[in-house]
Amino acid sequence: MRRFILTVFLICIGFGVFSQTSYSLSDTILIQEIVTVGELKKYQSGAKIEKIPAKWMEVANDGTLEQLLSRMLPIPLKSNAGSLSTIRLRGSSPDHTSINFGGINFNSLTLGQANASNVPLYLFDDVSVQFGSSNTGSESSSIGGAVFLGVQNNWTDGFKAEARISQGSFGEQLYGTKLFLGNGKFESVTRAYYYYKTNNFGFTNPYHRDFENQVFEIEDTQHNANIENYGLLQELNYRFADRNFLTVKLWLENDWHYIQQNMQTNLFQPEYKETYEDKNLRIWADYKNSEHKLKYKFGAGYVYDNSLYDETQTDTIQTQRIIGEASAEYEFSKKSWLKLGTTATRIYPTVYAYSSELEHEDRIDFVAAFHQQFFNKLTATLNLRKGFVTRFEVPFTPAFGLDYLALSKEKYVLNVSGNVAKSYRVPTFNDRFWEPGGNPDLQPEKGMNYELGSKLSFCDDDFSGNIKLNVFYMNVDNWILWKNGGSYWYAENVQQVESKGIELMTDWTYKIGKLKTTSGLNYSFTSAQRVESTNNTNALNRQLEYVPLRSGNIFTSSSVGKWNFSIDGNFTAKQFTNEEEDDILPAYFLLNLNVAYKIKINYSNHLRVSGALNNLLYTDYQSSFGYAMPGVSYRLSVTYNFN
């Protein structure tokens, strides 16, 4: 497979070099991608939505969503060495954060969560994150927040392409290519990648037991943690007019890995292997017409998910989704808009452990959203969302937000905002239908999110930046857990969780001679506790497992001439890993370095060479209790762009 991918990759390079003699790339016209920060905030005043800057997307483009979020935003993730990573946004569970592409929320319908390690950044142009409950632009499960992946419609006139090769520590390899072909109205964009990693890193294993010599740790090597992922994202776009276009996207993804064993198993059973494979087909098409005061959009999608554990073909875990949506927006004036929309989904689960009575499930959502601006300073938005699920009752979820321009001077602007949002999560199919243990009588998890924020923006001749401060309170009731029933585990609405905290985010850009630098500091204080529980637990009114009380990161990126230097560090405080007072993960700090150099071969051909050192301080740490993480590692990458 690797030889095949490399052959295709080199053919693409040759084709691109040949093609430049036949095509000339005209200027491109950029319009908004499918989901933008502007579209999200338009009907969610006061909600905290952050877009990752393009410069940091470029730095992290060889990695995954997990690596980007942990380095650029104050978001805790529970990870192992590259095959599984889950998001715990504002103290919520992994089931409470949705990951969205187009009109698809691709959280697993059986497990409820998405694996951030299986989202390759190479396929996408934009990543935006909403902190706190979201009831617009995403489906159920966005109690803690939502991640939005985007691609840009460039409307290429001519041909251009990109080829990338990346090599790194522990057998890491990435091959990628992007091909753009169009005539200004029609555009075809092909993005493909192949990733492989042996993952045979060394680490100190504390489970060695030599009582005679009083030796209780040994230098060990991780066994059987290989990763092999590959994917294709194909776009076909047609523009009828500047604000009237049709887009179609097809995303094929195949993610395979050995399940990483904990350090104890790795030491005493080094030959032990388990495999896990995800196969996904995601298709999304939508038509937008924004030519007049009445704007409308139609979307349709199909999703096929297939999971295979240890190559056991008989234990089928498959789901299929058919999605349709429609919305209309009317502009009463430049300050007043109304949007009405609906989304319908039919789901066909095929899971070996489910009751045969479950043939399909229907989900329908109706949304009304209103935006109003007063006196050029105050913006208010109101969202009303009502969902319907087969054999299930889900709550009505309104949201209300305000944004106020408090000060506006020549060199600085101050905005203050607030948002209140209600949300819910439908129990997963496993929660309701797994036999034994599933509970069809489960109630939906209910969330309430309260947000207050401020943003100070400043600008001078050679200095500009932003300081953002948010205070939040979130309550989640009917939290679902699986309980040990003796002969088997079963699902139940167990507890109520309260999460509250402060988030500080800063960025500033400045010039010193020819050196242009962007720096920033992010910090999060999150107190997330069980306040009620039907379980007999010692962890009531104590910090939740795998939610650090404090986390944060710092970053700086400098450009001078053709060079770019970036450095970032992220801190995670201690974490509980169970409901007892043992097995606590200590705090850790990770430092990463990236250097890049751009070479302009001629007008049409450019080369970018970059190198990265991750975990530069060789920090010995764990993100998931008992699982080893690699020490210092390197990555070298070469990207060739030709027009």
C-alpha positions as CSV (number, residue, x, y, z in Angstrom):
1,M,0.0,0.0,0.0
2,R,2.8,2.4,0.9
3,R,4.5,1.8,-2.4
4,F,1.3,2.4,-4.3
5,I,0.6,5.7,-2.5
6,L,4.2,6.9,-3.1
7,T,3.9,6.0,-6.8
8,V,0.6,7.9,-7.2
9,F,2.2,10.8,-5.3
10,L,5.2,11.0,-7.6
11,I,2.9,10.7,-10.7
12,C,0.9,13.7,-9.4
13,I,4.1,15.7,-9.1
14,G,5.1,14.8,-12.7
15,F,1.6,15.6,-13.9
16,G,1.7,19.0,-12.2
17,V,5.1,19.9,-13.6
18,F,3.9,18.9,-17.1
19,S,0.6,20.7,-16.7
20,Q,2.2,24.1,-15.9
21,T,3.2,24.3,-19.6
22,S,-0.4,24.0,-20.7
23,Y,-2.3,26.0,-18.1
24,S,-2.0,29.4,-16.5
25,L,-3.6,30.0,-13.1
26,S,-5.7,33.1,-13.2
27,D,-6.5,35.2,-10.1
28,T,-8.9,33.4,-7.8
29,I,-12.0,34.8,-6.1
30,L,-12.4,33.8,-2.5
31,I,-15.8,33.4,-0.9
32,Q,-16.9,32.0,2.4
33,E,-16.5,28.3,3.0
34,I,-19.4,26.1,4.1
35,V,-19.1,26.9,7.8
36,T,-17.4,30.1,8.8
37,V,-17.0,31.9,12.1
38,G,-19.1,34.7,10.8
39,E,-22.0,32.4,9.9
40,L,-21.8,30.7,13.3
41,K,-21.7,34.0,15.3
42,K,-24.4,35.6,13.2
43,Y,-27.2,34.0,15.2
44,Q,-25.2,33.3,18.4
45,S,-24.3,36.6,19.9
46,G,-22.3,36.2,23.1
47,A,-21.2,32.7,22.3
48,K,-17.5,32.0,22.4
49,I,-16.3,30.8,19.0
50,E,-12.6,30.7,18.1
51,K,-11.1,30.1,14.7
52,I,-7.5,28.7,14.4
53,P,-5.3,31.2,12.5
54,A,-4.1,30.1,9.1
55,K,-0.5,30.3,10.2
56,W,-1.0,27.7,12.9
57,M,-3.0,25.5,10.5
58,E,0.1,25.5,8.3
59,V,2.4,24.6,11.2
60,A,0.1,21.7,12.3
61,N,-0.9,20.5,8.9
62,D,1.0,17.2,9.1
63,G,-0.8,16.2,12.3
64,T,-4.3,15.6,13.6
65,L,-7.1,17.6,15.2
66,E,-6.0,16.3,18.6
67,Q,-2.5,17.8,18.2
68,L,-3.8,21.2,17.0
69,L,-6.4,21.7,19.7
70,S,-4.1,20.7,22.6
71,R,-1.4,23.1,21.3
72,M,-3.4,26.1,20.3
73,L,-6.5,26.2,22.6
74,P,-7.0,25.7,26.4
75,I,-8.8,22.4,25.8
76,P,-8.0,19.2,27.7
77,L,-7.9,16.0,25.7
78,K,-7.5,12.4,27.0
79,S,-5.1,10.6,24.6
80,N,-2.8,7.7,24.1
81,A,0.1,7.5,21.7
82,G,-1.8,8.5,18.5
83,S,-4.7,6.1,18.0
84,L,-7.4,7.5,20.3
85,S,-8.1,11.0,21.6
86,T,-11.3,12.4,23.1
87,I,-12.2,16.0,23.9
88,R,-13.4,17.2,27.3
89,L,-14.5,20.7,26.6
90,R,-15.3,22.7,29.7
91,G,-15.5,19.7,31.9
92,S,-18.0,17.8,29.8
93,S,-17.6,14.2,28.6
94,P,-16.4,13.2,25.1
95,D,-20.0,12.5,24.1
96,H,-20.8,16.2,24.7
97,T,-18.6,17.7,22.0
98,S,-19.6,17.3,18.4
99,I,-17.2,17.4,15.4
100,N,-19.0,18.7,12.3
101,F,-18.2,18.8,8.6
102,G,-20.7,20.4,6.2
103,G,-24.1,19.4,7.6
104,I,-22.7,16.2,9.2
105,N,-22.0,15.6,12.9
106,F,-19.7,12.6,12.6
107,N,-19.7,11.6,16.2
108,S,-20.3,7.8,16.4
109,L,-24.0,7.0,16.8
110,T,-23.0,3.8,18.7
111,L,-20.3,5.1,21.0
112,G,-21.4,8.7,21.1
113,Q,-18.0,10.3,20.6
114,A,-15.5,11.1,17.8
115,N,-11.9,10.2,17.8
116,A,-9.9,13.5,17.3
117,S,-6.8,11.4,16.3
118,N,-8.7,10.2,13.2
119,V,-9.2,13.8,11.8
120,P,-6.3,14.6,9.5
121,L,-5.7,18.4,9.2
122,Y,-4.2,18.0,5.8
123,L,-7.7,17.6,4.3
124,F,-9.1,20.9,5.7
125,D,-8.5,24.6,5.5
126,D,-10.3,25.8,8.6
127,V,-11.0,24.7,12.1
128,S,-13.3,26.6,14.5
129,V,-14.4,25.7,18.0
130,Q,-17.4,26.8,19.9
131,F,-17.0,26.7,23.7
132,G,-20.2,25.9,25.5
133,S,-23.6,24.7,24.4
134,S,-24.4,25.0,20.7
135,N,-27.9,24.6,19.4
136,T,-27.3,26.0,15.9
137,G,-25.0,24.7,13.2
138,S,-24.8,21.3,14.9
139,E,-27.0,18.5,16.2
140,S,-27.7,16.9,19.5
141,S,-24.5,16.2,21.6
142,S,-23.2,19.7,21.6
143,I,-23.7,20.3,25.3
144,G,-20.0,21.1,26.0
145,G,-19.2,22.6,22.6
146,A,-18.7,21.9,18.9
147,V,-15.8,21.7,16.5
148,F,-16.3,22.8,12.9
149,L,-14.1,21.7,10.0
150,G,-14.2,23.8,6.8
151,V,-12.8,23.9,3.3
152,Q,-12.6,27.0,1.1
153,N,-14.2,27.4,-2.3
154,N,-11.4,29.0,-4.3
155,W,-13.1,28.9,-7.7
156,T,-9.8,28.0,-9.4
157,D,-9.4,29.1,-13.0
158,G,-6.7,26.8,-14.4
159,F,-4.7,24.2,-12.6
160,K,-2.7,24.1,-9.5
161,A,-1.5,21.3,-7.2
162,E,0.4,20.5,-4.1
163,A,2.5,17.5,-3.1
164,R,3.8,16.7,0.4
165,I,6.2,14.2,1.9
166,S,6.8,14.1,5.7
167,Q,9.0,11.7,7.6
168,G,9.4,11.5,11.4
169,S,10.4,9.6,14.5
170,F,9.2,6.0,15.2
171,G,8.5,5.2,11.5
172,E,6.2,8.2,10.9
173,Q,5.3,8.8,7.3
174,L,2.9,11.2,5.6
175,Y,2.2,11.4,1.8
176,G,-0.3,13.9,0.6
177,T,-1.5,15.7,-2.5
178,K,-4.0,18.4,-3.5
179,L,-5.2,19.0,-7.0
180,F,-7.2,22.0,-8.1
181,L,-8.8,22.2,-11.6
182,G,-11.4,24.7,-12.7
183,N,-12.5,27.4,-15.2
184,G,-13.8,30.0,-12.7
185,K,-17.3,28.6,-12.5
186,F,-16.7,24.8,-12.1
187,E,-14.0,23.6,-9.7
188,S,-12.8,20.1,-8.9
189,V,-10.6,19.8,-5.7
190,T,-9.0,16.5,-4.8
191,R,-7.2,16.0,-1.5
192,A,-5.7,12.7,-0.5
193,Y,-3.3,11.5,2.1
194,Y,-1.6,8.4,3.5
195,Y,-0.2,8.2,7.1
196,Y,1.7,5.4,8.8
197,K,3.5,5.1,12.1
198,T,5.2,2.2,13.7
199,N,5.0,3.9,17.1
200,N,7.8,1.9,18.6
201,F,9.1,4.6,21.0
202,G,11.0,4.0,24.1
203,F,9.8,4.9,27.6
204,T,10.4,4.2,31.3
205,N,8.1,1.4,32.4
206,P,7.4,1.6,36.2
207,Y,5.7,-1.8,36.3
208,H,9.0,-3.8,36.5
209,R,9.2,-5.8,39.8
210,D,12.7,-6.9,40.9
211,F,12.3,-7.0,44.7
212,E,15.7,-8.8,45.2
213,N,17.6,-5.9,43.6
214,Q,15.1,-3.2,44.5
215,V,14.5,-2.3,40.9
216,F,11.0,-1.2,40.1
217,E,11.3,0.4,36.6
218,I,12.9,-0.5,33.4
219,E,13.6,1.0,30.0
220,D,11.0,-0.5,27.7
221,T,9.8,-0.1,24.1
222,Q,6.2,0.2,23.0
223,H,5.0,-2.8,21.1
224,N,2.1,-3.3,18.7
225,A,0.8,0.3,18.5
226,N,1.1,0.7,14.7
227,I,-1.2,3.2,13.0
228,E,-2.2,3.3,9.3
229,N,-4.7,5.9,8.1
230,Y,-5.6,7.1,4.6
231,G,-8.3,9.2,3.1
232,L,-9.7,11.1,0.1
233,L,-11.7,14.3,0.1
234,Q,-13.2,15.1,-3.3
235,E,-15.0,18.4,-4.0
236,L,-17.1,19.3,-7.0
237,N,-18.3,23.0,-7.0
238,Y,-20.3,24.9,-9.5
239,R,-21.0,28.7,-9.3
240,F,-24.1,29.9,-11.1
241,A,-23.4,33.5,-9.9
242,D,-21.2,35.1,-7.2
243,R,-23.6,34.2,-4.4
244,N,-25.4,31.3,-6.0
245,F,-23.6,28.0,-6.1
246,L,-23.7,24.2,-5.6
247,T,-21.1,22.2,-3.7
248,V,-20.6,18.5,-3.4
249,K,-18.1,16.8,-1.0
250,L,-17.2,13.2,-0.7
251,W,-14.9,12.1,2.1
252,L,-13.6,8.5,2.2
253,E,-11.7,7.6,5.4
254,N,-10.0,4.4,6.5
255,D,-8.4,4.3,10.0
256,W,-6.6,1.2,11.2
257,H,-4.5,0.7,14.3
258,Y,-3.3,-1.8,16.8
259,I,-4.9,-0.9,20.1
260,Q,-2.2,0.4,22.3
261,Q,-1.7,-1.8,25.4
262,N,-1.0,-0.3,28.8
263,M,2.5,-0.4,30.1
264,Q,1.9,-3.4,32.3
265,T,0.6,-5.6,29.4
266,N,3.3,-4.2,27.2
267,L,5.9,-5.5,29.6
268,F,4.6,-8.9,30.5
269,Q,2.8,-9.7,27.2
270,P,4.8,-8.0,24.5
271,E,3.3,-10.1,21.7
272,Y,-0.3,-9.3,22.6
273,K,-2.2,-7.6,19.7
274,E,-5.6,-6.2,19.1
275,T,-6.7,-4.3,16.0
276,Y,-9.4,-1.7,15.5
277,E,-10.5,-0.3,12.1
278,D,-13.0,2.4,11.2
279,K,-14.3,2.8,7.6
280,N,-16.3,5.9,6.8
281,L,-18.0,7.3,3.8
282,R,-19.4,10.8,4.2
283,I,-21.2,12.7,1.3
284,W,-22.6,16.2,1.6
285,A,-24.1,18.4,-1.0
286,D,-25.7,21.8,-0.7
287,Y,-27.1,24.5,-2.8
288,K,-27.0,28.2,-1.7
289,N,-28.6,31.2,-3.2
290,S,-27.9,34.5,-1.4
291,E,-28.6,36.8,-4.4
292,H,-31.7,38.5,-2.8
293,K,-33.2,39.5,0.5
294,L,-34.7,36.1,0.7
295,K,-31.7,33.7,0.9
296,Y,-32.2,29.9,0.9
297,K,-30.2,26.8,1.2
298,F,-30.8,23.1,0.6
299,G,-28.5,20.3,1.8
300,A,-28.4,16.5,1.6
301,G,-26.0,13.9,2.9
302,Y,-25.3,10.2,3.4
303,V,-23.0,8.7,6.0
304,Y,-21.8,5.1,6.3
305,D,-19.8,4.1,9.4
306,N,-18.3,0.6,9.9
307,S,-16.2,-0.4,12.9
308,L,-14.3,-3.7,13.1
309,Y,-12.7,-5.0,16.2
310,D,-9.9,-7.5,16.0
311,E,-11.0,-8.4,12.4
312,T,-14.1,-10.2,13.8
313,Q,-16.4,-9.9,10.7
314,T,-19.4,-11.5,12.4
315,D,-19.6,-8.8,15.1
316,T,-21.1,-6.2,12.8
317,I,-21.1,-2.5,14.0
318,Q,-22.5,-0.4,11.2
319,T,-24.7,2.6,10.9
320,Q,-26.1,4.5,7.9
321,R,-27.5,8.0,7.9
322,I,-29.6,9.9,5.3
323,I,-29.7,13.6,6.0
324,G,-31.8,16.4,4.5
325,E,-31.9,20.0,5.5
326,A,-33.5,23.3,4.2
327,S,-33.3,26.8,5.5
328,A,-34.5,30.3,4.4
329,E,-33.2,33.6,5.7
330,Y,-35.0,36.9,5.1
331,E,-33.2,40.3,5.5
332,F,-35.7,42.9,6.8
333,S,-33.0,45.5,6.9
334,K,-29.2,45.7,7.2
335,K,-29.7,45.2,11.0
336,S,-32.5,42.7,11.1
337,W,-32.6,39.1,9.9
338,L,-34.8,36.0,10.4
339,K,-33.8,32.4,9.6
340,L,-36.1,29.4,9.6
341,G,-34.8,25.9,9.0
342,T,-35.3,22.2,9.4
343,T,-33.1,19.1,9.4
344,A,-34.3,15.5,9.1
345,T,-32.2,12.4,9.6
346,R,-33.1,8.7,9.2
347,I,-30.6,6.2,10.8
348,Y,-30.2,2.5,10.0
349,P,-28.1,0.7,12.7
350,T,-26.8,-2.8,12.0
351,V,-25.1,-3.9,15.3
352,Y,-24.8,-7.6,16.3
353,A,-25.6,-6.8,20.0
354,Y,-28.9,-4.8,19.3
355,S,-32.4,-6.0,19.5
356,S,-33.8,-7.1,16.1
357,E,-36.8,-4.8,16.7
358,L,-34.7,-1.7,16.0
359,E,-34.9,-1.2,12.2
360,H,-34.4,2.6,12.0
361,E,-34.7,5.8,13.9
362,D,-35.9,9.2,12.7
363,R,-34.7,12.6,14.0
364,I,-36.2,15.9,13.0
365,D,-35.2,19.4,14.2
366,F,-37.0,22.7,13.6
367,V,-35.0,25.9,14.1
368,A,-35.9,29.6,14.2
369,A,-33.2,32.2,14.6
370,F,-33.5,36.0,14.8
371,H,-30.8,38.7,14.7
372,Q,-31.3,42.3,15.5
373,Q,-28.9,45.2,15.9
374,F,-29.8,48.3,17.9
375,F,-28.1,51.7,17.6
376,N,-25.0,50.2,15.9
377,K,-23.8,49.1,19.3
378,L,-26.0,46.4,20.7
379,T,-26.7,43.1,18.9
380,A,-29.2,40.5,20.1
381,T,-29.9,37.0,18.8
382,L,-32.6,34.5,19.7
383,N,-32.5,30.8,18.8
384,L,-35.4,28.4,19.2
385,R,-34.9,24.7,18.5
386,K,-37.3,21.8,18.9
387,G,-36.3,18.2,18.1
388,F,-38.3,15.0,17.6
389,V,-36.8,11.5,17.9
390,T,-38.5,8.2,17.3
391,R,-39.8,6.7,20.6
392,F,-38.1,9.5,22.5
393,E,-38.9,12.8,24.1
394,V,-36.3,15.6,23.7
395,P,-36.5,19.0,25.3
396,F,-37.1,22.4,23.7
397,T,-33.8,24.3,23.5
398,P,-33.8,28.1,23.3
399,A,-30.7,30.3,23.4
400,F,-30.4,34.1,23.8
401,G,-27.3,36.2,23.3
402,L,-26.2,39.9,23.5
403,D,-23.1,41.7,22.2
404,Y,-22.5,45.3,23.2
405,L,-19.9,47.7,21.8
406,A,-18.9,49.4,25.1
407,L,-16.0,51.5,23.9
408,S,-14.7,52.5,20.5
409,K,-11.6,54.7,20.3
410,E,-9.0,55.3,17.7
411,K,-6.6,52.6,18.9
412,Y,-8.8,50.2,20.9
413,V,-12.3,48.7,20.9
414,L,-14.0,47.0,23.9
415,N,-16.9,44.5,23.5
416,V,-18.9,42.8,26.2
417,S,-21.2,39.9,25.7
418,G,-23.5,37.3,27.3
419,N,-25.2,34.2,26.2
420,V,-27.7,31.7,27.8
421,A,-28.3,28.4,25.9
422,K,-30.1,25.2,26.7
423,S,-29.0,21.9,25.1
424,Y,-29.5,18.2,25.2
425,R,-27.9,14.9,24.1
426,V,-29.8,11.9,22.9
427,P,-28.5,8.7,24.5
428,T,-26.4,6.7,22.1
429,F,-27.7,3.5,20.5
430,N,-25.4,1.5,22.7
431,D,-26.8,3.3,25.8
432,R,-30.4,2.3,24.8
433,F,-30.2,-1.0,22.8
434,W,-27.0,-2.9,23.6
435,E,-27.9,-6.4,24.9
436,P,-27.4,-6.8,27.8
437,G,-27.2,-3.5,29.6
438,G,-28.9,-1.0,27.2
439,N,-31.8,0.9,28.7
440,P,-34.5,2.2,26.3
441,D,-36.1,4.2,29.1
442,L,-33.1,6.5,29.5
443,Q,-33.8,10.2,29.7
444,P,-31.9,12.7,27.5
445,E,-29.0,14.5,29.1
446,K,-29.9,18.2,29.6
447,G,-27.5,21.1,29.6
448,M,-27.7,24.8,30.6
449,N,-24.9,27.1,29.7
450,Y,-24.4,30.7,30.9
451,E,-21.6,32.8,29.4
452,L,-20.2,36.3,30.1
453,G,-17.4,37.6,28.0
454,S,-15.3,40.6,27.0
455,K,-12.9,41.3,24.2
456,L,-10.4,44.2,24.1
457,S,-8.9,44.8,20.7
458,F,-6.0,47.3,20.2
459,C,-4.0,48.5,17.2
460,D,-1.1,50.8,16.8
461,D,1.5,51.4,14.0
462,D,3.6,48.3,14.8
463,F,1.5,46.6,17.5
464,S,-2.0,45.0,17.6
465,G,-3.8,42.3,19.5
466,N,-6.7,41.0,21.5
467,I,-7.4,40.2,25.1
468,K,-10.5,37.9,25.6
469,L,-11.9,37.0,29.0
470,N,-14.9,34.6,29.5
471,V,-16.6,33.4,32.6
472,F,-19.0,30.4,32.2
473,Y,-21.3,28.2,34.2
474,M,-22.6,24.9,32.9
475,N,-25.0,22.4,34.4
476,V,-25.6,18.9,33.0
477,D,-28.4,16.8,34.4
478,N,-29.3,13.2,33.8
479,W,-25.6,12.4,33.0
480,I,-25.5,8.8,31.7
481,L,-23.0,6.3,33.1
482,W,-22.6,2.5,32.7
483,K,-22.8,0.8,36.1
484,N,-21.5,-2.5,37.2
485,G,-24.5,-4.8,37.8
486,G,-22.5,-7.8,38.8
487,S,-23.2,-10.2,35.9
488,Y,-23.1,-7.3,33.3
489,W,-22.8,-3.5,33.1
490,Y,-25.9,-1.4,32.4
491,A,-26.6,2.2,31.4
492,E,-28.5,4.6,33.8
493,N,-29.1,8.4,34.3
494,V,-26.8,8.7,37.3
495,Q,-25.6,12.2,38.1
496,Q,-25.7,15.9,37.9
497,V,-22.5,17.8,37.1
498,E,-21.7,21.5,37.5
499,S,-18.8,23.1,35.6
500,K,-17.7,26.7,36.1
501,G,-14.6,28.6,35.3
502,I,-12.6,31.3,33.6
503,E,-10.9,31.4,30.2
504,L,-8.3,33.9,29.2
505,M,-7.1,34.1,25.6
506,T,-4.6,36.7,24.2
507,D,-2.8,37.3,21.0
508,W,-0.6,40.1,19.9
509,T,1.3,40.9,16.7
510,Y,4.3,43.3,16.5
511,K,7.2,44.3,14.3
512,I,10.8,44.7,15.2
513,G,12.7,45.8,12.1
514,K,12.0,43.2,9.5
515,L,10.9,40.6,12.1
516,K,7.1,40.2,12.4
517,T,5.9,38.2,15.4
518,T,2.6,36.9,16.6
519,S,2.4,35.6,20.2
520,G,-0.3,34.5,22.6
521,L,-1.2,33.0,25.9
522,N,-4.3,31.0,26.7
523,Y,-5.4,29.9,30.2
524,S,-8.4,27.9,31.5
525,F,-9.6,27.4,35.0
526,T,-12.3,24.7,35.0
527,S,-14.0,23.4,38.2
528,A,-16.1,20.4,37.1
529,Q,-17.8,18.4,39.9
530,R,-20.5,15.9,40.6
531,V,-23.1,17.7,42.7
532,E,-25.6,14.8,42.8
533,S,-25.1,11.1,42.1
534,T,-27.2,7.9,42.6
535,N,-23.8,6.0,42.7
536,N,-22.2,5.4,46.1
537,T,-19.1,7.4,45.3
538,N,-16.3,9.1,47.2
539,A,-15.9,11.6,44.3
540,L,-18.9,13.8,45.1
541,N,-18.0,17.6,45.0
542,R,-14.6,16.7,43.7
543,Q,-13.0,17.4,40.3
544,L,-14.1,15.0,37.6
545,E,-11.8,12.4,36.1
546,Y,-9.5,13.6,33.3
547,V,-10.6,17.2,33.7
548,P,-7.6,19.3,34.9
549,L,-8.4,22.2,37.1
550,R,-6.0,24.4,35.2
551,S,-4.6,24.1,31.6
552,G,-3.1,26.5,29.2
553,N,-0.7,27.1,26.4
554,I,1.7,29.8,25.1
555,F,2.9,30.3,21.5
556,T,4.9,32.6,19.4
557,S,5.6,32.6,15.6
558,S,8.1,34.9,13.9
559,S,8.7,35.5,10.2
560,V,11.6,37.2,8.6
561,G,12.2,37.0,4.9
562,K,11.6,33.4,3.8
563,W,12.0,32.0,7.3
564,N,9.4,31.2,9.9
565,F,10.1,30.1,13.5
566,S,7.4,28.8,15.8
567,I,7.5,27.6,19.4
568,D,4.6,26.6,21.6
569,G,4.1,25.0,25.0
570,N,1.1,23.6,26.7
571,F,0.5,22.9,30.4
572,T,-1.9,20.4,32.0
573,A,-2.5,20.3,35.8
574,K,-2.9,17.0,37.7
575,Q,-5.9,14.8,36.9
576,F,-7.9,12.3,38.8
577,T,-8.4,9.1,36.8
578,N,-11.0,7.3,38.9
579,E,-13.5,8.0,41.7
580,E,-10.9,7.2,44.4
581,E,-7.9,9.2,45.6
582,D,-5.3,7.1,43.8
583,D,-3.8,6.8,40.3
584,I,-3.6,10.6,40.0
585,L,-1.8,11.8,36.9
586,P,0.8,14.5,37.8
587,A,1.0,17.9,36.0
588,Y,3.1,18.2,32.9
589,F,4.4,20.7,30.4
590,L,5.2,20.0,26.7
591,L,7.4,22.2,24.5
592,N,7.4,22.1,20.7
593,L,9.5,23.8,18.1
594,N,8.9,24.3,14.3
595,V,11.2,25.9,11.7
596,A,10.2,26.5,8.0
597,Y,11.8,27.9,4.9
598,K,10.1,28.9,1.7
599,I,11.8,28.7,-1.7
600,K,10.5,30.4,-4.7
601,I,11.8,28.4,-7.7
602,N,10.0,30.6,-10.2
603,Y,6.7,32.4,-10.6
604,S,4.7,29.2,-10.7
605,N,6.7,26.8,-8.5
606,H,7.3,27.1,-4.7
607,L,8.9,24.8,-2.2
608,R,8.4,24.8,1.6
609,V,10.7,22.8,3.9
610,S,9.9,22.5,7.5
611,G,11.2,20.7,10.6
612,A,9.6,20.1,14.0
613,L,10.7,18.9,17.4
614,N,7.9,17.8,19.7
615,N,8.2,17.3,23.4
616,L,11.5,19.1,23.2
617,L,12.1,18.8,27.0
618,Y,11.6,15.0,26.9
619,T,8.8,15.2,29.4
620,D,7.8,11.8,30.9
621,Y,4.0,12.1,31.1
622,Q,0.7,10.2,30.7
623,S,-2.5,11.6,29.2
624,S,-4.4,8.3,29.9
625,F,-3.5,6.4,33.1
626,G,-1.1,3.5,32.5
627,Y,-0.4,4.3,28.8
628,A,3.0,5.4,27.7
629,M,3.6,8.5,25.7
630,P,6.6,9.2,23.4
631,G,9.5,11.4,24.4
632,V,11.2,13.9,22.1
633,S,10.4,13.3,18.4
634,Y,11.2,15.0,15.1
635,R,9.3,15.5,11.8
636,L,10.7,16.7,8.5
637,S,8.3,17.9,5.8
638,V,8.7,19.0,2.2
639,T,5.8,20.7,0.4
640,Y,5.9,21.5,-3.3
641,N,3.3,23.9,-4.8
642,F,2.9,24.3,-8.6
643,N,0.5,26.4,-10.6
